[in-house]
Amino acid sequence: MTITPKTIYTDVQAIRETSPLVHNITNFVVMNNTANALLALGASPVMAHAEPEVADMTGIAGALVINIGTLSDPWIKAMFTAAQAASDKHIPMVLDPVGAGATPYRTRTATTLVQRFNPGIIRGNGSEILALGSQDAVTRGVDSASKADLAVETAVSISRARGSVVCITGETDYIIKNKEVIKIRNGHAMMPRVTGLGCTASALCGAFAAVNSDPVHAAAHAMAVMGIAGEMAGRTASGPGSFQMQFLDALYQMTESDIQQRFKA
């Protein structure tokens, strides 16, 4: 499946023109970061996690993003309620299995969400994806102890079993559907130094899934835009603090020409 600067920018324009509502059940660390990134791109974020309202909120959203970064029993209940609503109403769902493999509680939550709801897109780092398919993967907090390329075989197995698109982010991003593998090679070395950019990638997957019914394209386009924004930010950033600010500006200012000049697959 071909990903081109034109297909990427077509989706960027669609997000900016329609401002899709993206419902995020996400973690305390990244709420502000991901909301600002979605706004900068042109989407409309909402961060609602109270169980009595999540089904209603999901029902009016263009996509649901579930991020398990800061788990608690009430939040897990809300995640399952929202996921069921998304499934019932055929609303795209993105799962970010943050830290899967670090604890049994966290791994069990992620794997149960995958097995019960077959998310349209699963986005994680190498260790997190390995943990969804193996109990032997090791995760240090939310940092990956396994390179993305080592998780490709596991991602293929998950995709074939669940029908999900699996997106592994790292120095090279892999977007996998069954046996098809798309590689995106954009990005900047400073990106791992800014907290929440992985979670931001998942949130942007939600924005693209809201305007593109093909989850392969949605995930690949989101990863390309993430990486290109990182490269643009890295031109002038002097450290992680200014990089984060410049990254948001890059999402807001990105043009078709930026994508044409920088896209690397």
Backbone as CSV, one residue per row, in Angstrom:
resi,resn,N_x,N_y,N_z,CA_x,CA_y,CA_z,C_x,C_y,C_z
1,MET,0.849,-1.186,0.000,0.000,0.000,0.000,0.889,1.242,0.000
2,THR,0.674,2.125,-0.940,1.575,3.253,-1.150,1.217,4.431,-0.260
3,ILE,2.221,4.928,0.442,2.095,6.148,1.235,2.929,7.221,0.543
4,THR,2.320,8.345,0.223,3.008,9.414,-0.488,2.788,10.736,0.230
5,PRO,3.619,11.741,-0.058,3.362,13.062,0.518,1.958,13.571,0.231
6,LYS,1.432,13.262,-0.952,0.087,13.733,-1.303,-0.970,13.081,-0.424
7,THR,-0.869,11.747,-0.202,-1.873,11.091,0.644,-1.771,11.583,2.083
8,ILE,-0.556,11.827,2.555,-0.371,12.339,3.915,-1.024,13.707,4.057
9,TYR,-0.720,14.611,3.115,-1.231,15.979,3.246,-2.739,16.045,3.030
10,THR,-3.288,15.144,2.235,-4.743,15.098,2.073,-5.414,14.864,3.425
11,ASP,-4.853,13.976,4.229,-5.410,13.725,5.555,-5.173,14.905,6.493
12,VAL,-4.001,15.533,6.407,-3.743,16.723,7.227,-4.793,17.799,6.931
13,GLN,-5.054,18.018,5.667,-6.075,18.994,5.290,-7.447,18.604,5.836
14,ALA,-7.776,17.317,5.768,-9.073,16.860,6.261,-9.206,17.111,7.758
15,ILE,-8.132,16.889,8.502,-8.160,17.157,9.941,-8.355,18.646,10.199
16,ARG,-7.627,19.473,9.471,-7.727,20.920,9.679,-9.096,21.460,9.276
17,GLU,-9.690,20.848,8.275,-10.992,21.347,7.789,-12.166,20.857,8.631
18,THR,-12.078,19.634,9.165,-13.222,19.056,9.874,-13.065,19.060,11.390
19,SER,-11.847,19.247,11.887,-11.555,19.285,13.320,-12.240,18.147,14.076
20,PRO,-11.902,16.901,13.757,-12.589,15.773,14.379,-12.364,15.714,15.884
21,LEU,-13.408,15.304,16.599,-13.301,15.123,18.043,-12.590,13.801,18.324
22,VAL,-11.512,13.879,19.088,-10.741,12.688,19.451,-10.854,12.508,20.963
23,HIS,-11.514,11.435,21.363,-11.718,11.142,22.788,-10.534,10.357,23.316
24,ASN,-9.840,10.938,24.279,-8.659,10.317,24.861,-8.923,9.911,26.311
25,ILE,-8.789,8.626,26.590,-8.666,8.192,27.980,-7.186,7.917,28.156
26,THR,-6.495,8.890,28.692,-5.036,8.848,28.675,-4.486,9.102,30.061
27,ASN,-3.188,9.295,30.166,-2.582,9.337,31.499,-2.262,10.755,31.944
28,PHE,-2.098,10.891,33.263,-1.881,12.205,33.867,-0.648,12.912,33.309
29,VAL,0.383,12.136,32.967,1.650,12.733,32.542,1.490,13.498,31.232
30,VAL,0.652,13.002,30.326,0.654,13.511,28.950,-0.610,14.245,28.530
31,MET,-1.569,14.409,29.415,-2.833,15.014,28.978,-2.618,16.360,28.284
32,ASN,-1.842,17.223,28.895,-1.620,18.546,28.316,-0.849,18.438,26.998
33,ASN,0.172,17.587,26.971,0.986,17.441,25.758,0.145,16.974,24.576
34,THR,-0.623,15.910,24.794,-1.375,15.338,23.680,-2.522,16.237,23.256
35,ALA,-3.159,16.903,24.205,-4.233,17.827,23.845,-3.686,18.959,22.981
36,ASN,-2.532,19.506,23.368,-1.943,20.591,22.589,-1.506,20.128,21.212
37,ALA,-0.983,18.908,21.114,-0.569,18.387,19.806,-1.778,18.213,18.891
38,LEU,-2.862,17.668,19.423,-4.068,17.510,18.612,-4.606,18.861,18.167
39,LEU,-4.614,19.821,19.057,-5.072,21.170,18.695,-4.169,21.791,17.632
40,ALA,-2.863,21.624,17.786,-1.932,22.203,16.818,-2.140,21.609,15.436
41,LEU,-2.439,20.330,15.378,-2.679,19.682,14.087,-4.010,20.104,13.480
42,GLY,-4.975,20.442,14.344,-6.281,20.866,13.850,-7.446,20.058,14.373
43,ALA,-7.164,19.027,15.178,-8.225,18.192,15.741,-8.770,18.817,17.025
44,SER,-9.830,18.220,17.556,-10.466,18.688,18.792,-10.328,17.603,19.854
45,PRO,-9.463,17.801,20.846,-9.281,16.774,21.869,-10.285,16.895,23.002
46,VAL,-10.655,15.754,23.567,-11.391,15.737,24.827,-10.771,14.641,25.678
47,MET,-10.545,14.941,26.942,-9.948,14.001,27.889,-10.991,13.685,28.959
48,ALA,-11.815,12.693,28.716,-12.869,12.310,29.649,-12.647,10.882,30.099
49,HIS,-12.600,10.666,31.411,-12.317,9.327,31.906,-13.306,8.845,32.965
50,ALA,-14.295,9.647,33.321,-15.295,9.203,34.292,-16.194,8.146,33.656
51,GLU,-16.288,6.997,34.289,-17.009,5.870,33.697,-18.454,6.203,33.320
52,PRO,-19.195,7.019,34.107,-20.585,7.288,33.729,-20.763,8.049,32.410
53,GLU,-19.710,8.712,31.920,-19.883,9.503,30.698,-19.063,9.037,29.504
54,VAL,-18.163,8.086,29.697,-17.248,7.774,28.598,-17.961,7.162,27.396
55,ALA,-18.994,6.392,27.613,-19.707,5.807,26.466,-20.379,6.900,25.650
56,ASP,-20.986,7.865,26.330,-21.627,8.976,25.620,-20.594,9.809,24.874
57,MET,-19.464,10.062,25.507,-18.428,10.865,24.860,-17.860,10.144,23.646
58,THR,-17.618,8.855,23.799,-17.113,8.075,22.671,-18.101,8.091,21.519
59,GLY,-19.384,8.073,21.844,-20.420,8.033,20.818,-20.461,9.245,19.921
60,ILE,-19.930,10.375,20.382,-19.938,11.587,19.547,-18.553,11.894,18.980
61,ALA,-17.597,11.002,19.227,-16.219,11.245,18.784,-15.953,10.621,17.423
62,GLY,-14.926,11.147,16.767,-14.479,10.561,15.522,-13.548,9.397,15.741
63,ALA,-12.934,9.329,16.927,-12.032,8.235,17.269,-11.862,8.189,18.776
64,LEU,-11.531,7.011,19.282,-11.239,6.792,20.695,-9.785,6.362,20.824
65,VAL,-9.046,7.020,21.730,-7.665,6.651,22.025,-7.589,6.226,23.485
66,ILE,-7.170,4.987,23.725,-7.009,4.476,25.089,-5.528,4.304,25.367
67,ASN,-5.065,4.965,26.424,-3.654,4.980,26.809,-3.580,4.535,28.263
68,ILE,-2.859,3.445,28.546,-2.895,2.846,29.878,-1.766,3.336,30.781
69,GLY,-1.243,4.507,30.515,-0.052,4.974,31.225,-0.176,5.051,32.733
70,THR,-1.274,5.620,33.257,-1.461,5.723,34.710,-2.746,4.997,35.073
71,LEU,-2.604,3.729,35.369,-3.763,2.867,35.568,-4.324,2.960,36.985
72,SER,-5.627,2.749,37.076,-6.323,2.508,38.340,-7.559,1.694,37.997
73,ASP,-8.122,1.024,38.979,-9.290,0.193,38.701,-10.453,0.986,38.102
74,PRO,-10.780,2.187,38.616,-11.880,2.946,37.992,-11.579,3.335,36.547
75,TRP,-10.322,3.669,36.258,-9.974,4.036,34.888,-10.037,2.830,33.965
76,ILE,-9.641,1.669,34.460,-9.743,0.470,33.635,-11.198,0.183,33.290
77,LYS,-12.083,0.327,34.272,-13.505,0.125,34.004,-13.986,1.100,32.932
78,ALA,-13.547,2.349,33.029,-13.930,3.346,32.032,-13.387,2.994,30.654
79,MET,-12.167,2.480,30.605,-11.579,2.093,29.319,-12.399,1.006,28.640
80,PHE,-12.812,0.016,29.411,-13.594,-1.073,28.827,-14.983,-0.603,28.413
81,THR,-15.569,0.295,29.187,-16.873,0.843,28.818,-16.780,1.646,27.524
82,ALA,-15.755,2.479,27.418,-15.568,3.279,26.208,-15.252,2.390,25.011
83,ALA,-14.413,1.391,25.211,-14.066,0.495,24.119,-15.292,-0.257,23.606
84,GLN,-16.166,-0.650,24.508,-17.391,-1.329,24.082,-18.269,-0.394,23.265
85,ALA,-18.362,0.870,23.695,-19.146,1.851,22.944,-18.570,2.062,21.551
86,ALA,-17.247,2.148,21.468,-16.606,2.311,20.159,-16.879,1.112,19.274
87,SER,-16.794,-0.086,19.853,-17.061,-1.298,19.085,-18.504,-1.330,18.587
88,ASP,-19.424,-0.991,19.467,-20.849,-1.028,19.103,-21.182,-0.045,17.989
89,LYS,-20.508,1.106,17.992,-20.830,2.167,17.037,-19.818,2.266,15.894
90,HIS,-18.914,1.292,15.809,-17.919,1.235,14.726,-17.092,2.517,14.657
91,ILE,-16.674,2.978,15.823,-15.808,4.156,15.925,-14.361,3.679,16.032
92,PRO,-13.454,4.236,15.249,-12.056,3.779,15.285,-11.466,3.870,16.687
93,MET,-10.721,2.837,17.067,-10.099,2.802,18.387,-8.598,2.599,18.235
94,VAL,-7.841,3.386,18.986,-6.384,3.268,19.053,-6.017,2.872,20.477
95,LEU,-5.193,1.857,20.623,-4.711,1.438,21.942,-3.224,1.703,22.058
96,ASP,-2.829,2.370,23.145,-1.424,2.578,23.480,-1.131,1.789,24.749
97,PRO,-0.454,0.629,24.631,-0.206,-0.233,25.799,1.013,0.231,26.592
98,VAL,0.953,1.434,27.126,2.112,2.054,27.774,2.655,1.158,28.894
99,GLY,3.917,0.837,28.811,4.566,0.081,29.872,4.165,-1.374,29.964
100,ALA,3.440,-1.885,28.962,3.108,-3.316,28.985,4.389,-4.128,29.115
101,GLY,4.362,-5.122,29.973,5.552,-5.896,30.262,6.228,-5.501,31.557
102,ALA,5.901,-4.321,32.087,6.532,-3.868,33.328,5.933,-4.559,34.546
103,THR,4.601,-4.736,34.553,3.920,-5.403,35.664,2.814,-6.299,35.112
104,PRO,2.442,-7.350,35.835,1.333,-8.186,35.372,0.024,-7.413,35.241
105,TYR,-0.243,-6.501,36.157,-1.470,-5.692,36.128,-1.580,-4.915,34.812
106,ARG,-0.494,-4.291,34.441,-0.452,-3.473,33.228,-0.540,-4.349,31.969
107,THR,0.216,-5.439,31.961,0.208,-6.318,30.794,-1.162,-6.963,30.614
108,ARG,-1.764,-7.396,31.716,-3.089,-8.032,31.645,-4.138,-7.061,31.115
109,THR,-4.079,-5.814,31.546,-5.043,-4.815,31.059,-4.915,-4.635,29.551
110,ALA,-3.684,-4.482,29.078,-3.461,-4.259,27.649,-3.881,-5.462,26.818
111,THR,-3.464,-6.656,27.246,-3.777,-7.841,26.445,-5.274,-8.125,26.436
112,THR,-5.957,-7.856,27.535,-7.408,-8.081,27.567,-8.130,-7.103,26.647
113,LEU,-7.694,-5.865,26.626,-8.284,-4.891,25.696,-8.088,-5.346,24.254
114,VAL,-6.908,-5.842,23.944,-6.643,-6.317,22.585,-7.523,-7.515,22.252
115,GLN,-7.588,-8.468,23.148,-8.321,-9.699,22.871,-9.829,-9.480,22.805
116,ARG,-10.330,-8.561,23.601,-11.771,-8.368,23.651,-12.277,-7.439,22.555
117,PHE,-11.476,-6.440,22.163,-12.004,-5.391,21.294,-11.295,-5.253,19.946
118,ASN,-10.192,-5.951,19.734,-9.502,-5.880,18.438,-9.335,-4.434,17.961
119,PRO,-8.552,-3.622,18.653,-8.412,-2.208,18.269,-7.990,-2.055,16.808
120,GLY,-8.482,-1.009,16.161,-8.088,-0.767,14.779,-6.604,-0.527,14.654
121,ILE,-6.025,0.206,15.628,-4.593,0.500,15.643,-4.055,0.245,17.041
122,ILE,-2.962,-0.472,17.127,-2.208,-0.638,18.374,-0.858,0.023,18.156
123,ARG,-0.514,1.035,18.961,0.742,1.748,18.780,1.582,1.663,20.045
124,GLY,2.778,1.134,19.910,3.660,1.042,21.060,5.111,0.952,20.635
125,ASN,6.008,0.974,21.628,7.416,0.763,21.312,7.693,-0.735,21.239
126,GLY,8.934,-1.099,20.942,9.252,-2.494,20.717,8.930,-3.394,21.901
127,SER,9.316,-2.970,23.107,9.072,-3.791,24.288,7.589,-3.971,24.559
128,GLU,6.825,-2.908,24.367,5.391,-2.988,24.632,4.696,-3.945,23.674
129,ILE,5.076,-3.888,22.414,4.471,-4.801,21.434,4.895,-6.235,21.728
130,LEU,6.154,-6.448,22.059,6.596,-7.793,22.423,5.823,-8.328,23.622
131,ALA,5.525,-7.447,24.587,4.812,-7.877,25.794,3.392,-8.328,25.491
132,LEU,2.805,-7.802,24.438,1.455,-8.222,24.073,1.437,-9.649,23.522
133,GLY,2.596,-10.110,23.063,2.648,-11.450,22.490,3.533,-12.409,23.245
134,SER,4.250,-11.916,24.272,5.188,-12.768,24.999,5.355,-12.255,26.410
135,GLN,5.438,-13.154,27.350,5.675,-12.777,28.744,7.156,-12.528,29.023
136,ASP,8.020,-12.746,28.026,9.459,-12.625,28.235,9.993,-11.226,27.942
137,ALA,9.152,-10.359,27.371,9.620,-9.009,27.050,9.845,-8.218,28.333
138,VAL,10.841,-7.336,28.311,11.179,-6.516,29.474,10.962,-5.060,29.127
139,THR,10.211,-4.349,29.985,9.968,-2.937,29.775,10.460,-2.167,30.985
140,ARG,11.253,-1.140,30.773,11.726,-0.279,31.844,10.834,0.953,31.874
141,GLY,9.862,0.977,32.776,8.935,2.097,32.800,8.220,2.187,31.475
142,VAL,8.325,3.337,30.805,7.735,3.471,29.476,8.798,3.515,28.392
143,ASP,10.059,3.241,28.769,11.138,3.210,27.785,11.262,1.805,27.212
144,SER,11.614,1.751,25.947,11.733,0.453,25.292,13.101,-0.153,25.543
145,ALA,13.103,-1.428,25.986,14.355,-2.164,26.116,14.609,-3.026,24.895
146,SER,13.722,-2.971,23.916,13.869,-3.752,22.685,13.701,-2.827,21.489
147,LYS,14.590,-2.946,20.521,14.473,-2.132,19.324,13.220,-2.510,18.546
148,ALA,12.712,-1.530,17.803,11.457,-1.743,17.083,11.539,-2.929,16.132
149,ASP,12.692,-3.093,15.451,12.767,-4.147,14.442,12.679,-5.543,15.050
150,LEU,13.017,-5.678,16.339,12.933,-6.979,16.995,11.494,-7.399,17.273
151,ALA,10.573,-6.441,17.234,9.173,-6.720,17.560,8.317,-6.968,16.328
152,VAL,8.898,-6.890,15.143,8.096,-6.991,13.917,7.396,-8.343,13.822
153,GLU,8.106,-9.425,14.112,7.496,-10.751,14.004,6.307,-10.887,14.947
154,THR,6.458,-10.383,16.176,5.341,-10.416,17.123,4.185,-9.569,16.617
155,ALA,4.494,-8.407,16.055,3.451,-7.530,15.528,2.674,-8.196,14.401
156,VAL,3.377,-8.903,13.537,2.709,-9.630,12.462,1.740,-10.658,13.043
157,SER,2.172,-11.368,14.070,1.314,-12.378,14.685,0.083,-11.745,15.327
158,ILE,0.275,-10.620,16.018,-0.857,-9.927,16.637,-1.823,-9.443,15.573
159,SER,-1.286,-8.860,14.511,-2.141,-8.329,13.451,-2.954,-9.432,12.794
160,ARG,-2.325,-10.546,12.535,-3.031,-11.655,11.877,-4.100,-12.245,12.795
161,ALA,-3.820,-12.280,14.095,-4.771,-12.868,15.037,-5.944,-11.942,15.342
162,ARG,-5.674,-10.636,15.437,-6.703,-9.696,15.887,-7.262,-8.820,14.772
163,GLY,-6.597,-8.784,13.623,-7.049,-7.919,12.543,-6.650,-6.471,12.724
164,SER,-5.828,-6.178,13.726,-5.406,-4.810,14.024,-4.214,-4.400,13.171
165,VAL,-4.083,-3.103,12.955,-2.840,-2.542,12.458,-1.940,-2.316,13.666
166,VAL,-0.729,-2.824,13.612,0.208,-2.657,14.718,1.300,-1.686,14.284
167,CYS,1.469,-0.641,15.056,2.454,0.397,14.758,3.530,0.364,15.833
168,ILE,4.753,0.057,15.420,5.885,0.018,16.340,6.736,1.256,16.085
169,THR,6.912,2.070,17.101,7.681,3.295,16.908,9.082,3.147,17.479
170,GLY,10.019,3.744,16.772,11.424,3.706,17.164,12.208,4.550,16.185
171,GLU,13.490,4.271,16.039,14.303,5.014,15.066,13.695,4.884,13.670
172,THR,13.214,3.691,13.349,12.349,3.460,12.193,10.993,3.034,12.717
173,ASP,9.929,3.603,12.178,8.582,3.212,12.569,8.087,2.135,11.612
174,TYR,7.445,1.113,12.168,6.893,0.024,11.373,5.373,0.027,11.517
175,ILE,4.681,0.014,10.397,3.231,-0.089,10.389,2.891,-1.418,9.735
176,ILE,2.219,-2.288,10.477,2.070,-3.685,10.070,0.600,-4.069,10.031
177,LYS,0.202,-4.646,8.906,-1.134,-5.226,8.745,-0.953,-6.599,8.129
178,ASN,-1.302,-7.649,8.894,-1.027,-9.017,8.472,0.465,-9.151,8.168
179,LYS,0.845,-9.467,6.931,2.264,-9.590,6.596,2.819,-8.347,5.905
180,GLU,1.973,-7.370,5.667,2.433,-6.141,5.004,3.131,-5.243,6.016
181,VAL,4.308,-4.754,5.660,5.080,-3.893,6.551,5.444,-2.603,5.816
182,ILE,5.069,-1.472,6.400,5.448,-0.159,5.884,6.441,0.452,6.865
183,LYS,7.511,1.021,6.337,8.519,1.658,7.173,8.489,3.173,6.959
184,ILE,8.525,3.902,8.071,8.643,5.362,8.035,9.932,5.721,8.750
185,ARG,10.786,6.484,8.094,12.126,6.736,8.632,12.334,8.189,9.046
186,ASN,11.281,8.923,9.256,11.413,10.302,9.726,11.570,10.339,11.241
187,GLY,12.113,11.452,11.739,12.258,11.622,13.176,13.505,12.409,13.509
188,HIS,13.705,12.633,14.820,14.851,13.403,15.288,15.364,12.778,16.571
189,ALA,16.674,12.847,16.768,17.310,12.193,17.911,16.843,12.749,19.251
190,MET,16.309,13.958,19.281,15.883,14.543,20.542,14.487,14.075,20.979
191,MET,13.756,13.432,20.091,12.376,13.057,20.413,12.276,12.153,21.646
192,PRO,13.155,11.173,21.836,13.050,10.348,23.045,13.337,11.107,24.337
193,ARG,13.866,12.328,24.237,14.187,13.121,25.418,13.002,13.942,25.919
194,VAL,11.901,13.897,25.204,10.699,14.668,25.573,9.612,13.695,25.996
195,THR,9.135,13.833,27.225,8.129,12.903,27.708,6.836,13.042,26.912
196,GLY,6.216,11.913,26.672,4.881,11.933,26.083,4.815,11.948,24.580
197,LEU,5.946,11.932,23.878,5.842,11.974,22.419,5.340,10.650,21.848
198,GLY,5.616,9.546,22.522,5.005,8.294,22.099,3.499,8.331,22.263
199,CYS,3.061,8.852,23.394,1.623,9.006,23.631,1.013,9.985,22.630
200,THR,1.773,11.009,22.264,1.307,11.944,21.247,1.133,11.238,19.915
201,ALA,2.039,10.320,19.590,1.906,9.560,18.345,0.593,8.787,18.318
202,SER,0.226,8.197,19.445,-1.043,7.466,19.513,-2.231,8.406,19.356
203,ALA,-2.161,9.567,19.994,-3.248,10.534,19.869,-3.403,10.993,18.415
204,LEU,-2.278,11.224,17.737,-2.358,11.631,16.332,-2.894,10.503,15.462
205,CYS,-2.590,9.255,15.813,-3.211,8.135,15.099,-4.735,8.242,15.186
206,GLY,-5.229,8.650,16.345,-6.668,8.836,16.492,-7.211,9.913,15.580
207,ALA,-6.496,11.023,15.468,-6.942,12.104,14.585,-6.989,11.653,13.137
208,PHE,-5.956,10.943,12.700,-5.933,10.476,11.312,-6.967,9.383,11.077
209,ALA,-7.192,8.518,12.070,-8.213,7.477,11.922,-9.611,8.075,11.831
210,ALA,-9.789,9.251,12.405,-11.094,9.907,12.354,-11.429,10.428,10.967
211,VAL,-10.403,10.649,10.125,-10.664,11.187,8.781,-10.322,10.199,7.671
212,ASN,-9.690,9.083,8.027,-9.310,8.085,7.023,-9.740,6.710,7.521
213,SER,-10.637,6.081,6.803,-11.202,4.804,7.248,-10.240,3.635,7.106
214,ASP,-9.121,3.834,6.441,-8.110,2.789,6.304,-7.091,2.943,7.437
215,PRO,-7.081,2.041,8.418,-6.176,2.222,9.559,-4.706,2.126,9.197
216,VAL,-4.372,1.442,8.104,-2.972,1.396,7.667,-2.517,2.790,7.255
217,HIS,-3.301,3.425,6.397,-2.972,4.786,5.988,-2.982,5.739,7.182
218,ALA,-3.982,5.608,8.045,-4.087,6.512,9.187,-2.841,6.432,10.057
219,ALA,-2.404,5.225,10.382,-1.231,5.060,11.238,0.035,5.545,10.537
220,ALA,0.194,5.192,9.262,1.399,5.600,8.530,1.459,7.116,8.370
221,HIS,0.338,7.725,8.068,0.310,9.181,7.922,0.628,9.870,9.255
222,ALA,0.089,9.337,10.335,0.370,9.917,11.652,1.848,9.826,11.984
223,MET,2.473,8.685,11.703,3.894,8.524,12.007,4.760,9.436,11.140
224,ALA,4.369,9.598,9.892,5.125,10.495,9.016,5.054,11.932,9.528
225,VAL,3.859,12.371,9.894,3.696,13.739,10.390,4.451,13.929,11.706
226,MET,4.396,12.926,12.601,5.170,12.993,13.844,6.654,13.177,13.547
227,GLY,7.197,12.324,12.684,8.620,12.375,12.400,9.046,13.655,11.713
228,ILE,8.234,14.117,10.775,8.557,15.357,10.061,8.499,16.541,11.019
229,ALA,7.489,16.577,11.888,7.411,17.656,12.880,8.629,17.628,13.793
230,GLY,9.088,16.420,14.148,10.294,16.321,14.957,11.517,16.874,14.248
231,GLU,11.650,16.584,12.963,12.777,17.107,12.192,12.717,18.630,12.086
232,MET,11.517,19.149,11.859,11.358,20.600,11.770,11.690,21.260,13.100
233,ALA,11.250,20.640,14.199,11.530,21.197,15.521,13.022,21.168,15.824
234,GLY,13.683,20.105,15.394,15.088,19.948,15.693,15.993,20.965,15.024
235,ARG,15.484,21.652,14.010,16.311,22.653,13.315,16.703,23.794,14.233
236,THR,15.808,24.181,15.126,16.052,25.383,15.933,16.058,25.121,17.430
237,ALA,15.652,23.937,17.870,15.597,23.651,19.309,17.001,23.525,19.881
238,SER,17.193,24.070,21.075,18.487,23.978,21.747,18.495,22.914,22.833
239,GLY,17.340,22.320,23.101,17.225,21.285,24.115,15.799,20.767,24.158
240,PRO,15.496,19.816,25.068,14.165,19.222,25.100,13.030,20.206,25.348
241,GLY,13.274,21.238,26.154,12.216,22.208,26.436,11.801,22.978,25.205
242,SER,12.761,23.546,24.515,12.435,24.286,23.300,11.986,23.347,22.189
243,PHE,12.483,22.102,22.215,12.041,21.140,21.201,10.542,20.903,21.306
244,GLN,10.048,20.745,22.524,8.615,20.499,22.705,7.788,21.653,22.150
245,MET,8.222,22.872,22.405,7.512,24.041,21.898,7.584,24.095,20.367
246,GLN,8.767,23.857,19.821,8.925,23.903,18.369,8.168,22.771,17.675
247,PHE,8.027,21.635,18.356,7.276,20.519,17.798,5.813,20.903,17.587
248,LEU,5.217,21.556,18.564,3.825,21.999,18.417,3.703,23.012,17.282
249,ASP,4.640,23.917,17.195,4.612,24.900,16.103,4.740,24.210,14.748
250,ALA,5.563,23.181,14.678,5.745,22.459,13.411,4.454,21.770,12.988
251,LEU,3.735,21.168,13.926,2.446,20.553,13.596,1.483,21.600,13.049
252,TYR,1.497,22.766,13.663,0.577,23.838,13.266,0.944,24.420,11.901
253,GLN,2.231,24.535,11.620,2.690,25.223,10.423,2.957,24.297,9.237
254,MET,2.923,22.991,9.421,3.355,22.048,8.397,2.592,22.234,7.095
255,THR,3.341,22.288,6.002,2.761,22.468,4.674,2.987,21.217,3.831
256,GLU,2.334,21.184,2.690,2.557,20.077,1.772,4.009,20.045,1.310
257,SER,4.598,21.226,1.131,5.995,21.286,0.720,6.914,20.691,1.790
258,ASP,6.633,20.942,3.064,7.433,20.347,4.154,7.417,18.823,4.046
259,ILE,6.241,18.282,3.793,6.094,16.823,3.703,6.826,16.293,2.474
260,GLN,6.674,16.979,1.338,7.335,16.542,0.116,8.852,16.539,0.276
261,GLN,9.379,17.533,0.943,10.821,17.651,1.082,11.411,16.662,2.094
262,ARG,10.629,16.281,3.096,11.201,15.537,4.216,10.767,14.084,4.321
263,PHE,9.662,13.703,3.694,9.132,12.352,3.905,10.131,11.292,3.476
264,LYS,10.375,10.332,4.385,11.318,9.237,4.104,10.646,7.916,4.461
265,ALA,10.462,7.071,3.463,9.848,5.757,3.682,10.821,4.654,3.278
